[in-house]
Amino acid sequence: MNKELLSFFLIFIALFVGAFYYTNAIQAPVITSLNAVKSTYHDSVQFFEDAIYQHTFQARHIEELEKKLQKYEKNHLVMLQMAAELRDLYKENNSTLKTSPKVELVRSISYAKFGDFNRLWLEVKDYNDSKIYGLTYKELVAGIVIPQEGKPLALLNKDIKSAYAVYVGKQLAPGIVHGNNSQNLVVKFIPSWFNIQPGDEVITSGLDKVFFKGLKVGRVLSVTKSQGYQNAIVEPYYQENDPSFFHMIKATR
């Protein structure tokens, strides 16, 4: 009897295996279930591996990358200044060159007024409220920093009170750029004898000691003449998408 029962089970298993191997109707749900189990297993392993990595290595790695990025952006600004002054030095062989700019990474705290996206309170170490500072985002001009009740207030480019000295076009036509609380900027007091065209690039001149020479501001969209001067409408390069961190130019020399 036991032999008959064993034979029955062996025949049943053989038939089941054969049916499983050759019949898709039986294979499909079994394979689907096994794949689901495997997928859950791999997801679980990956989750724990990621959690261990994040806890052990990622925080330290992010901190190291942030320090490297800050150092790179500061050095990039210094290199832009030196490149601009070296170009001038080649033109005037008897010039003396001395550069020691001071650039500091600063963080925005909040908007100064609800609904006004052009003014930000900044967190600045050892803030001196006796002067105006230049504010940059990478090599792009973002605005200026002025004292407000003894605290550093960022006026981004489009603010009507944000103003600084610039050059326009290849002829380096001088002018003063400021915001007008709209999408674009305005460069005023450009002498009429300069040939200014749409597409000309606008850069800082450094003559106001707020910025050093050569930082990018924007491109000319249109030009008009008024009272012996030219005015240029400029599309700014910097757009206020994520106003979290900036570099503040504390000294240009």
Sine and cosine of phi, psi and omega as CSV:
sin_phi,cos_phi,sin_psi,cos_psi,sin_omega,cos_omega
0.00,0.00,-0.67,0.74,0.02,-1.00
-0.90,0.43,-0.60,0.80,0.02,-1.00
-0.91,0.41,-0.62,0.79,0.02,-1.00
-0.91,0.42,-0.64,0.77,0.01,-1.00
-0.92,0.40,-0.66,0.75,0.02,-1.00
-0.90,0.43,-0.67,0.74,0.03,-1.00
-0.89,0.46,-0.63,0.78,0.02,-1.00
-0.88,0.47,-0.69,0.72,0.00,-1.00
-0.92,0.40,-0.62,0.78,0.02,-1.00
-0.91,0.42,-0.68,0.73,0.03,-1.00
-0.90,0.44,-0.65,0.76,-0.01,-1.00
-0.90,0.44,-0.69,0.72,0.00,-1.00
-0.90,0.43,-0.67,0.75,0.01,-1.00
-0.89,0.46,-0.70,0.72,0.03,-1.00
-0.89,0.45,-0.65,0.76,0.00,-1.00
-0.91,0.42,-0.70,0.72,0.02,-1.00
-0.89,0.45,-0.68,0.73,0.03,-1.00
-0.89,0.46,-0.68,0.74,0.01,-1.00
-0.91,0.41,-0.63,0.78,0.01,-1.00
-0.90,0.43,-0.64,0.77,-0.08,-1.00
-0.95,0.30,-0.60,0.80,-0.13,-0.99
-0.97,-0.26,-0.13,0.99,-0.08,-1.00
-0.92,-0.38,0.89,-0.45,0.00,-1.00
-0.91,0.41,-0.53,0.85,-0.03,-1.00
-0.88,0.48,-0.52,0.85,0.04,-1.00
-1.00,0.03,-0.60,0.80,-0.04,-1.00
-0.90,0.44,-0.71,0.70,-0.20,-0.98
-0.83,0.56,-0.80,0.59,-0.02,-1.00
-0.91,0.41,-0.57,0.82,0.00,-1.00
-0.92,0.40,-0.72,0.69,-0.01,-1.00
-0.90,0.43,-0.65,0.76,0.04,-1.00
-0.86,0.51,-0.70,0.72,0.01,-1.00
-0.90,0.44,-0.68,0.73,0.01,-1.00
-0.90,0.43,-0.67,0.75,0.02,-1.00
-0.90,0.44,-0.60,0.80,0.03,-1.00
-0.90,0.44,-0.66,0.75,0.04,-1.00
-0.90,0.44,-0.70,0.72,0.02,-1.00
-0.89,0.46,-0.69,0.72,-0.01,-1.00
-0.88,0.47,-0.68,0.73,0.04,-1.00
-0.88,0.47,-0.66,0.75,0.02,-1.00
-0.88,0.48,-0.75,0.66,-0.01,-1.00
-0.90,0.43,-0.63,0.78,0.05,-1.00
-0.88,0.47,-0.65,0.76,0.00,-1.00
-0.91,0.42,-0.70,0.71,0.03,-1.00
-0.88,0.48,-0.70,0.71,-0.01,-1.00
-0.90,0.44,-0.62,0.78,0.01,-1.00
-0.88,0.48,-0.73,0.68,-0.01,-1.00
-0.93,0.37,-0.59,0.81,0.06,-1.00
-0.90,0.44,-0.68,0.73,0.02,-1.00
-0.91,0.42,-0.64,0.77,0.00,-1.00
-0.90,0.44,-0.68,0.73,0.03,-1.00
-0.90,0.43,-0.67,0.74,0.00,-1.00
-0.90,0.44,-0.72,0.70,-0.01,-1.00
-0.88,0.48,-0.69,0.72,-0.04,-1.00
-0.93,0.37,-0.60,0.80,-0.13,-0.99
-1.00,-0.01,-0.69,0.73,-0.19,-0.98
-0.90,-0.44,-0.57,0.82,-0.21,-0.98
-0.91,0.42,-0.68,0.73,-0.01,-1.00
-0.85,0.52,-0.70,0.71,0.02,-1.00
-0.92,0.39,-0.62,0.78,-0.01,-1.00
-0.92,0.40,-0.67,0.74,0.02,-1.00
-0.89,0.45,-0.68,0.74,0.02,-1.00
-0.87,0.50,-0.68,0.73,0.01,-1.00
-0.90,0.43,-0.66,0.75,0.00,-1.00
-0.91,0.40,-0.63,0.78,0.03,-1.00
-0.89,0.45,-0.65,0.76,0.03,-1.00
-0.91,0.42,-0.67,0.74,0.02,-1.00
-0.90,0.44,-0.64,0.77,0.00,-1.00
-0.91,0.42,-0.69,0.73,0.03,-1.00
-0.87,0.48,-0.69,0.73,0.01,-1.00
-0.90,0.43,-0.67,0.74,0.00,-1.00
-0.89,0.46,-0.73,0.68,-0.05,-1.00
-0.91,0.42,-0.62,0.79,0.05,-1.00
-0.91,0.42,-0.72,0.69,0.01,-1.00
-0.90,0.44,-0.54,0.84,0.01,-1.00
-0.90,0.43,-0.66,0.75,0.04,-1.00
-0.90,0.43,-0.68,0.74,0.02,-1.00
-0.88,0.47,-0.67,0.74,0.00,-1.00
-0.90,0.43,-0.60,0.80,0.04,-1.00
-0.89,0.45,-0.67,0.75,0.02,-1.00
-0.90,0.44,-0.73,0.69,-0.04,-1.00
-0.90,0.44,-0.61,0.79,0.02,-1.00
-0.90,0.44,-0.66,0.75,0.01,-1.00
-0.90,0.44,-0.66,0.75,-0.03,-1.00
-0.96,0.26,-0.53,0.85,0.06,-1.00
-0.92,0.40,-0.59,0.80,0.06,-1.00
-0.88,0.47,-0.65,0.76,0.05,-1.00
-0.92,0.38,-0.57,0.82,-0.02,-1.00
-0.91,0.42,-0.62,0.78,0.03,-1.00
-0.89,0.46,-0.53,0.85,0.00,-1.00
-0.97,0.23,-0.40,0.92,-0.07,-1.00
-0.73,-0.68,1.00,-0.05,-0.17,-0.98
-0.89,0.45,-0.40,0.91,-0.06,-1.00
-1.00,0.00,0.10,0.99,-0.03,-1.00
-0.95,0.30,0.43,-0.90,0.14,-0.99
-0.95,-0.30,0.64,-0.76,-0.08,-1.00
-0.91,-0.42,0.83,-0.56,0.06,-1.00
-0.60,-0.80,0.90,-0.43,-0.01,-1.00
-0.74,-0.67,0.75,-0.66,0.11,-0.99
-0.48,-0.88,0.90,0.45,-0.03,-1.00
-0.93,0.38,0.51,-0.86,0.05,-1.00
-0.89,-0.45,0.88,-0.48,-0.05,-1.00
-0.82,-0.57,0.72,-0.69,-0.06,-1.00
-0.78,-0.63,0.69,-0.72,0.10,-0.99
-0.97,0.25,0.79,-0.62,-0.01,-1.00
-0.79,-0.61,0.38,-0.92,-0.06,-1.00
-0.86,-0.50,0.67,-0.75,0.08,-1.00
-0.98,0.19,0.60,-0.80,-0.03,-1.00
-0.98,-0.18,-0.77,0.64,-0.03,-1.00
-0.21,-0.98,0.23,-0.97,0.14,-0.99
-0.94,0.33,0.58,-0.81,-0.02,-1.00
-0.95,0.32,-0.50,0.87,-0.03,-1.00
-0.56,-0.83,0.68,-0.73,-0.02,-1.00
-0.87,0.49,0.79,-0.62,0.02,-1.00
1.00,-0.02,-0.20,0.98,0.05,-1.00
-0.97,-0.25,0.97,-0.26,-0.09,-1.00
-1.00,0.00,0.10,1.00,-0.03,-1.00
-0.98,-0.20,-0.02,1.00,-0.02,-1.00
-0.77,-0.64,0.79,-0.61,-0.07,-1.00
-0.73,-0.69,0.66,-0.75,0.20,-0.98
-0.98,0.19,0.67,-0.74,-0.03,-1.00
-0.91,-0.41,0.42,-0.91,0.13,-0.99
-0.98,-0.22,0.94,-0.35,-0.08,-1.00
-0.78,-0.63,0.78,-0.63,0.04,-1.00
-0.98,0.21,0.64,-0.77,0.06,-1.00
0.78,0.62,0.80,0.61,-0.05,-1.00
-0.97,0.25,0.76,-0.65,0.06,-1.00
-0.96,-0.28,0.93,-0.38,-0.10,-1.00
-1.00,0.04,0.33,0.95,-0.04,-1.00
-1.00,-0.07,-0.01,1.00,-0.04,-1.00
-0.54,-0.84,0.13,-0.99,0.05,-1.00
-0.97,-0.23,0.63,-0.78,-0.05,-1.00
-0.87,-0.49,0.45,-0.90,0.11,-0.99
-1.00,0.08,0.56,-0.83,-0.02,-1.00
-0.83,-0.56,0.78,-0.63,-0.04,-1.00
-0.78,-0.63,0.37,-0.93,0.18,-0.98
-0.80,-0.60,0.96,-0.27,-0.20,-0.98
0.86,0.51,-0.80,-0.60,0.00,-1.00
-0.99,-0.12,0.19,0.98,-0.03,-1.00
-0.99,-0.14,0.65,-0.76,0.06,-1.00
-0.97,0.26,0.78,-0.63,-0.02,-1.00
-0.97,-0.25,-0.43,0.90,-0.03,-1.00
0.40,-0.92,-0.44,-0.90,0.03,-1.00
-0.75,-0.66,0.24,-0.97,0.04,-1.00
-0.86,-0.51,0.82,-0.57,0.01,-1.00
-0.85,-0.52,0.37,-0.93,0.08,-1.00
-0.99,0.17,0.71,-0.71,0.08,-1.00
-0.72,-0.70,0.95,-0.32,-0.07,-1.00
0.84,0.54,0.59,0.81,0.03,-1.00
0.98,0.19,0.09,1.00,-0.03,-1.00
-0.89,-0.45,0.46,-0.89,-0.02,-1.00
-0.97,0.23,0.86,-0.51,0.01,-1.00
-0.90,-0.44,0.85,-0.53,0.03,-1.00
-1.00,0.09,0.81,-0.58,0.16,-0.99
-0.96,-0.26,0.96,-0.27,-0.02,-1.00
-0.94,0.34,0.25,-0.97,-0.17,-0.98
-0.73,0.68,-0.65,0.76,-0.15,-0.99
-0.99,0.17,-0.12,0.99,0.06,-1.00
-0.93,0.36,0.63,-0.77,-0.10,-1.00
-0.92,0.40,-0.37,0.93,0.00,-1.00
-0.99,-0.13,0.06,1.00,0.07,-1.00
-1.00,0.07,0.93,-0.38,-0.08,-1.00
-0.61,-0.79,0.60,-0.80,0.04,-1.00
-0.29,-0.96,0.23,-0.97,-0.09,-1.00
-0.99,0.11,0.64,-0.77,-0.04,-1.00
-0.66,-0.75,0.23,-0.97,0.21,-0.98
-0.91,-0.41,0.57,-0.82,-0.01,-1.00
-0.85,-0.53,0.78,-0.62,0.12,-0.99
0.97,0.26,0.00,-1.00,-0.04,-1.00
-0.93,0.37,-0.42,0.91,0.03,-1.00
-0.99,0.16,-0.06,1.00,0.00,-1.00
0.82,0.57,0.79,0.61,0.05,-1.00
-0.93,0.36,0.79,-0.61,-0.03,-1.00
-0.97,0.23,0.46,-0.89,0.05,-1.00
-0.17,-0.99,0.07,-1.00,0.04,-1.00
-0.86,-0.51,0.84,-0.54,0.00,-1.00
-0.98,-0.18,0.59,-0.81,0.12,-0.99
-0.47,-0.88,0.28,-0.96,0.03,-1.00
-0.99,0.10,0.20,-0.98,0.09,-1.00
-0.67,-0.74,0.46,0.89,0.02,-1.00
0.86,0.52,0.48,0.87,0.07,-1.00
-0.76,-0.65,-0.25,-0.97,-0.10,-0.99
-0.94,0.34,-0.53,0.85,-0.12,-0.99
-0.90,-0.43,0.13,-0.99,0.01,-1.00
-0.95,-0.33,0.21,-0.98,0.02,-1.00
-0.79,-0.62,0.77,-0.64,0.14,-0.99
-0.97,-0.26,0.86,-0.51,-0.04,-1.00
-0.93,-0.37,0.23,-0.97,0.09,-1.00
0.89,0.45,0.57,0.82,0.13,-0.99
-0.99,0.15,0.83,-0.56,-0.01,-1.00
-0.82,0.57,0.61,-0.80,-0.14,-0.99
-0.94,0.35,-0.36,0.93,-0.06,-1.00
-0.98,0.18,-0.12,0.99,0.07,-1.00
-0.99,0.11,0.62,-0.79,0.02,-1.00
-1.00,-0.02,0.97,-0.22,-0.02,-1.00
-0.96,-0.29,0.75,-0.66,-0.04,-1.00
-0.79,-0.61,0.47,-0.88,0.14,-0.99
-0.83,0.56,0.68,-0.73,-0.05,-1.00
0.98,-0.17,-0.28,0.96,0.05,-1.00
-0.89,0.45,0.61,-0.79,-0.02,-1.00
-1.00,0.04,0.58,-0.81,0.04,-1.00
-0.93,-0.35,0.80,-0.61,0.01,-1.00
-0.77,-0.64,0.29,-0.96,0.07,-1.00
-0.95,0.31,0.57,-0.82,0.01,-1.00
-1.00,-0.05,-0.44,0.90,-0.05,-1.00
0.99,0.17,-0.02,1.00,-0.06,-1.00
-0.96,0.27,-0.29,0.96,0.01,-1.00
-1.00,-0.07,-0.04,1.00,-0.01,-1.00
0.88,0.47,0.28,0.96,0.12,-0.99
-1.00,0.03,-0.72,0.69,0.11,-0.99
-0.88,-0.47,0.31,-0.95,0.23,-0.97
-1.00,-0.05,0.21,-0.98,-0.15,-0.99
-0.93,0.36,0.62,-0.78,0.21,-0.98
0.98,-0.21,-0.05,1.00,0.04,-1.00
-0.96,0.26,0.63,-0.78,-0.12,-0.99
-0.99,0.17,0.71,-0.71,0.00,-1.00
-0.93,-0.36,-0.79,0.61,-0.02,-1.00
0.10,-1.00,-0.26,-0.97,0.01,-1.00
-0.81,-0.59,0.57,-0.82,-0.03,-1.00
-0.95,0.32,0.74,-0.67,0.08,-1.00
-0.99,-0.16,-0.65,0.76,-0.02,-1.00
-0.39,-0.92,0.32,-0.95,-0.05,-1.00
-0.73,-0.69,0.68,-0.74,0.10,-1.00
-0.75,-0.67,0.32,-0.95,0.02,-1.00
-0.90,-0.44,0.61,-0.79,-0.02,-1.00
-0.38,-0.92,0.84,-0.54,0.11,-0.99
0.81,0.58,0.71,0.70,0.08,-1.00
0.99,0.14,0.01,1.00,0.03,-1.00
-0.83,-0.55,0.16,-0.99,0.10,-0.99
-0.91,-0.41,0.57,-0.82,0.11,-0.99
-0.87,-0.49,0.68,-0.73,-0.02,-1.00
-0.85,-0.52,0.74,-0.67,0.15,-0.99
-1.00,0.06,0.79,-0.62,-0.15,-0.99
-0.83,-0.55,0.73,-0.69,0.14,-0.99
-1.00,0.04,0.89,-0.45,-0.07,-1.00
-0.96,0.29,0.54,-0.84,0.07,-1.00
-0.96,0.29,-0.68,0.73,-0.06,-1.00
-0.98,0.21,0.78,-0.63,0.08,-1.00
-0.88,-0.48,0.69,-0.73,-0.15,-0.99
-0.99,0.16,0.88,0.47,-0.03,-1.00
-0.99,0.17,-0.66,0.75,-0.06,-1.00
-0.64,-0.77,0.98,0.22,-0.09,-1.00
-0.98,0.18,0.94,0.35,-0.06,-1.00
-0.98,-0.20,-0.78,0.62,-0.04,-1.00
-0.79,-0.61,0.59,-0.81,0.04,-1.00
-0.67,-0.74,0.14,-0.99,0.22,-0.97
-0.93,-0.37,0.75,-0.66,0.02,-1.00
-0.96,-0.27,0.79,-0.62,0.00,-1.00
-1.00,0.07,0.97,-0.25,-0.06,-1.00
-0.99,0.10,-0.43,0.90,0.07,-1.00
-0.43,-0.90,0.70,-0.71,-0.02,-1.00
-1.00,0.02,-0.27,0.96,0.02,-1.00
-0.60,-0.80,0.00,0.00,0.00,0.00
